[in-house]
């Protein structure tokens, strides 16, 4: 069964959902196609009415949405509530700003007049992950629905109730049938959706392997795509940094969402003068985290999303140790029911260790000691990924210089505040391409049409 709700805090199967048939899939595609024909003609104000209502319902029902998320993928309840509220804010942001973002842009040709105008391209297919069950959906729904497109989404198999709840949100907000469609489909059916000529664009957030597969298929069909993939973000601490301040961010940056975040801090690169003290303080802070029921606000360490996520991560750590990494703390599952892993620190990870290139999607931190700023930048850039990164220093101008030299899509100076509705999000290298959120996030799936007027005679 592809779609199962299993509570990772105790391993209990809550509910299973069958995949839809090919005939049911075709009916949903046809409804979406019909919806687009009318939705593309609606005004921004009409679209905003529905999107704003959806945002309001998320806010009003924050506890119900958060509870479903916590039960299905184990996100600690306070973090779950925060995600629901952020998702509401994203929808509101695009309802308020879409018309401005997509307004015609006047050009200045030497002869005549010209402008660029934006129009929707049609049915967009989204493939989304489990780690942020509503936020990932909101950041494609907000911009692309406000742009006049319609959206069909294959969500992750372990969060089907979240997927169904988000589709119901749009129904409750008064959306026309076919505007937002959740698809409980197989991988083979997903490929068929990408191939379907009615689908005009593909957006994926997921693994590198999934990105390669879906991007290749979209490319074969000459369809635009956006890919937000993995990351192995560097957390650089320079010798003039406020150590205690940096350690607090390090703990949050590695342990938020139990470490299951693409742009989490994963490689901690510390200059020699602070390295020993940073490691001691970081290890002590991680040691205070206690596994517990993610529904309890007092819990400081939640479970991983699934049992397989836990076993895969444990195997990665074992492989790293077998190739010479030193285990400073953790490395084992927590002795209690559920998919819990001890906070883990690895050092002495050399370039020939698989861990040096891998992404650890959970509470595993790699610590590196370097001589100076240049060595820190070189190590940060020695990665197949390029999503985000951060640098901590007392000199903001120095931090900006470092940020400019690190090869990523995003850099943060003295913080790791990854995502705001108004800030573009995305990476380079194996972390993918394209940007979501901000004004760039609404541009991915619109036709940018040049319109030129000129009093010209045809060449002889």
N, C-alpha and C positions, 0 to 999 in steps of 0.2 A: 504494500500500500504506500503510494507516494506521499499522500497528505495525511499526516498524523499529528495530533496534539498530544505530546507527552510532556508532563511536568518534569523539568530537569532537576528540580529540587528534591524529588522523591522517586522518580522513574515511573510514575503512574500514567497509564494510557487514559486520556480523557475522552478522546473522540477521534474517529477516522472518517475520511471523506473520499468517496470514489472519484476517479477522474471522469470527466464528461466524455460522451461519445463524440465521434467525428461529426455526426449529424447535429448534435447540440452545439459543437464548436462552430459549424457553418452557420447555424441560426444566429449565434451571437455576433459573428463577423458581419452578417447581413444587416443586423440591427444597428451595429456601429456605423456601417457604411451609410445607411439611411439617415442616421442621426447627424452625421457629418454634413450631409447636404443641406440641412436646415441650420445646424449650429454655426457653420462658417458664415452664415448671413446675419447672425445676431450681432447686436451692437456690443461694444465693450461693457456698457452699463448693464445690459441684460445678462451677460456672462458673469459680471461681478456680483450681481444679486445672488446667484446660486453659489458661487465660490465663497462669498462672504458668509452666507448662511451655513455652509459646510464648516467654515472656520469657527463660527459661533457655536455650532453643535459639538465640535471637538472640545471647546473650552467648557461648555456646560456639562459634558459627559466625561470629563477628564478621568474621574475615578474608575468608571466602567471600562473605558478604553485601556487605561493603565493596568487594571487588574488582569484583563485578558492577556496583555503582553507579558506580564510577570509570570502568570501561570504557564504560558506557552513556551517562552524562551528564557525565563529566569532572571530578567533584568530587575534589579532592586527597585522597589516600588517608588521611591522618591525619584530615581532616575527615570522611571517609566512615566511618571506624571510630568516631569520636565520635558520628555520627548513629545508627549501629546500636546502640551502647551506650545512648544516650538513649532510643531506641525501646523497648529492653528495660526501662528504668527506668519508662517510662510505663505499660507493661503491668503491671508489678509494682505500681505505685502504685494502679491501679484494682482489681487483684485484692485488694489489702489494704484498700481504703477504700470500695468501692462500697456495701457493705451499710450502712455508717454514713451515707454521703451520701444514701441513699434510704430511710432508716428513717422510720417514721411520725412526723409532727410534731403534737404535741398543741396544740390550739387552746383558747381560753377564751371561749366564748360566754356571754352573760348567762344563758341558760337551757340546761340540759342539758350534754352533753359532745360534743366533736367532735375530729376529727383529719384530717390530710391524709395520704394514702398514695400511693405511687408504683408504677406497674406499666408494663411494656414495651408499646409500641404495635404492634410488628411488624417488617416488612421495611424497612430503611433503605437508601437508594441514595446512595452517595458518588461524587463526581466529583473526582478529585485530580490535582495537578500534578506535574511532573517534578523541580522544584528540590530537593525533599527526598523522595526516592522511598520511604523507609521511615517516616520520622518522620510524614509527612502521613497515612499509613495507620494507624500506631500510635495517633495521637491521636484517630482516630474508632473504631478497633477496640476499644481498651481500655475506654473508657466505655460504648459502646453495646452491646457483647457482654456486659459485666458487668451491664448494666441488664436483660438478658434479651431484647434485640432480636437480629435477625440482619442481616448486612451484605452488600450487593452493591456492587462498586466498579468503575467505569470509570476506569482509570489513564491517564496521558498516553501518547500514541502513541510517544514516543521512549524510553520505559523499560519495554518489555514484559517483559524478563527479570526486572527487579526486581518487577514486578507478579506474575508467575508464581511467583517465589521466595517472595513473602510469602503467597500462597495456599497453597503447599506447606508453609510453616511451620506453618499451622494443622492441616493434615492430619497432619503429623509430631507435633504436640502432642496428637493424639487427638481433635480436634474432630469432631463429627458432620457428615456430608455436608450441605452447605447452610448451615452456620453462617457461613462467610466465603467469598464467591464472587467471583473475578476475572472481569470481563467484557471480552473483546476485541470491542468492538462499535463500530458507526458512530455518527455524530451522530444520524442518523435513528432508529436503534435506541435510542439513549440517550433521545431524546424519548419514545419509546414506553414505555420503562421508567418515566419520570416519570409518564406518563399511566396506567400500569397500576394498577388499584384495589388490588392487593395491596401496593403500595409505600405506606408510611405517612409517610415523611419523607425529606427530601433535604438532603444536606450537600455543599457545594461549596467548594473552595479554588481560586482561579484569577483570571482577568482580570476587569475591570469588565464587559466585553462578555459574557463567559460568565456572570457573575453575573446580569446583567439578564435574559438569555435563560432561564436555568434557574429563577431566582426567579419570573419571570413565569409560567412553565409550572407550577411547583409551586403558585403562588397560584391559577391558574385551576382547579387540581384540589383546592383547599382543603387543601393539605398543608403542615405546618410545614417550615421550612427554616432552615439556617444558612449564611451567606455570609462567607467570609474572602477578601477581594479584594486589590487592590493597595495601595501606599502610596508616599508621598514624604516620608519622615520628616525632621523638622528635627533638627539637631545644633547646639544653642545653646552658645556659649562666652562666658561673661560675663567682665568685666575682671579679676575676682579669681581666675580659674581657674588651676590648675597647668597651664601650657602644655604641657610635655612629656608629662604624664599624659594630657591631652586629645588630643594628636596621636596617641598610641599607640592610644587607643580609636577615633579617627577612621579610622585606617588599617584597623583590624580591622572596624569598623562598616561601612565602604564595600566592603572587599575580601573579607570572608568569603564563601565559596561563589562566588568571582569576582563578587561584587556581585549575585548572582541570588537576592535575598531580599526578600520583601514588606516587611519591617520594617527593612531596612538603612538606615543613615544615608545620605541622598541630598542634602539641602539643608543646607549648612554655614553657619550664621548666626553671625558673629563680631562682637563689639563692636569699635569703632574702635581702642582702645588696643592690642589684641592681633592685629588683622587681618593686618597685614603679616608679623609674625613667624609667625603660625599658617600662613599660606599658604606661606611659605618652608620651614618644617619639614615640612609636609604634603607638599609637592611633592618635597622631598628624599627623604622616606620612601617615597613611591610609586615614585620613580625607582630604588630599590634592588631592586624586585621583578623577577624574571627568569622568563620563560616556560619551561616544561619539561614533561616527562612527568608527568602527575598521579599515576602509580603510584610515582614516586620521591619519597620523603619530603623530599628536599632542594629540590624545586620550590616556588617561592613565588608563581607566577602560573599558574593552570590555564586551560584553555579555557572558552569559553562552551559551553552545552549542545548547540547545533546550529549548522550553517552559517547557517541562516536567522536564528537569534537574533543572530548576529554582524552579518550584513548589515543587519538591521532597526535595530540599535543604531547602526551607522555612519551610516545614513541619518538617524536622529534627530539625531545630532551635527552632521551637515552642515546640516540644517534649522535647528538652533539658531544656528549660525555665520552662515548666510545671513540670519537675522533679527537680527543684531547682537551675538550673544554673542562673547566673546573666548576663543580657545583658548589656554590657558596651557601645557598639555602634552598629549601623546598624540593621540587622535582618529583613529588609523589601526589597521589590523590589524597584527599582528606578522608580520614576514617569516619565516615558517616554516610547515610543514604544520600543518593543524588550525585550529580556530575560535578563535584567540587575538586579543585586542584589547589595545592599549596602555592602561595606566591613564591616565585622562583627567580634566582639570580645566577647567571652564568658569567664566568670570566675566562680569560685565556682562549678566546675563540679566534683561531688563526684563519687566514684566507683559504686554506685548503680544507677547512671544516665545512660540511654542508650547511651548518647553522649560519655561517657567515653570509650566505646568499639567501637564506630562507626567511620567510615571514612567520613569526610566532603569533598565532591568533588566540591569545589568552594571556594569563598572568605570568609571563616569562620575560625577564629583562636581561639583555646582554650589556655588560659594562666593559668599556675600553678606556685605557689610559694613554694619553698622547702627550708629546713634548710641548706643543705650542698651538697657536691659532691656525697656522698653515697646515699642520699635521691633522688638526681636527677637521678642517674643511676637506682635505684630501680623503680622509676616512669616510666622512659623510657622503662624499661623492662616489665612493667605491661601492656602489650598490646598483643592482638591476632595477630598483624601484626609484620613483621620484615623485611621491605624492606630497608630503609636507615635511616639516622639520622646525626646530626651534633653537634659539641661541640665548644664553643668559649671560649678561654682562652689565657692569655699572655704567658703561659708556654706550648710550643709545646709538650714537653715530657709528661707533665700532660695530655694534650689533647689525646696523643696516648694511655696512660693508660686508660683513660675513654673510648676511642673508642674500646679498646679491651674488655671492660666489658659490652658493650651494645650489646644485642642479635639482630643483624640485618645482612643483607647481605652486607651492605655498610655503612661506616661512613666517615664523612668529618670534618676536623679540620680547623676551621676558614674560612670556605667556604661552599657553597652548589653547587659545580660544579659537577652535577650529572653524566654527561655522556660525554665520549670521545670515539671515535671509538676504541681506543686501550685499554680501560678499561672494564673489565667484569661487567655486570649489572644484578642484580637479588637479590632475597631475600630468607627468611626462614619463617617458621610458615605459617600463612594464606596469606602471600605475595607470596607463590608459591615455585617453585624449578627450578633448571637449571639456566644457565647463557647465556646471549646474549652479543654480542660485544666482543672485545679483541680476544685473541687466543682461549679462552674457547668457544666463540660463534660459532665457526665453527666445534666444536667437537660433537655437540648434535646428529647429524643425519648422522654419518659415521660409517662404520663397522671397528672396530679396530681388525685387524686380526693378530694373532700370526703365524709366519713362523719360524720353527725350523729345523736346519740341524744337525744331530749327527751320528757319526759312532758307532752305538749300535747294539748288538745282541738281538734278542727277548728273553725274559725270558723263561727258560725251563718250 
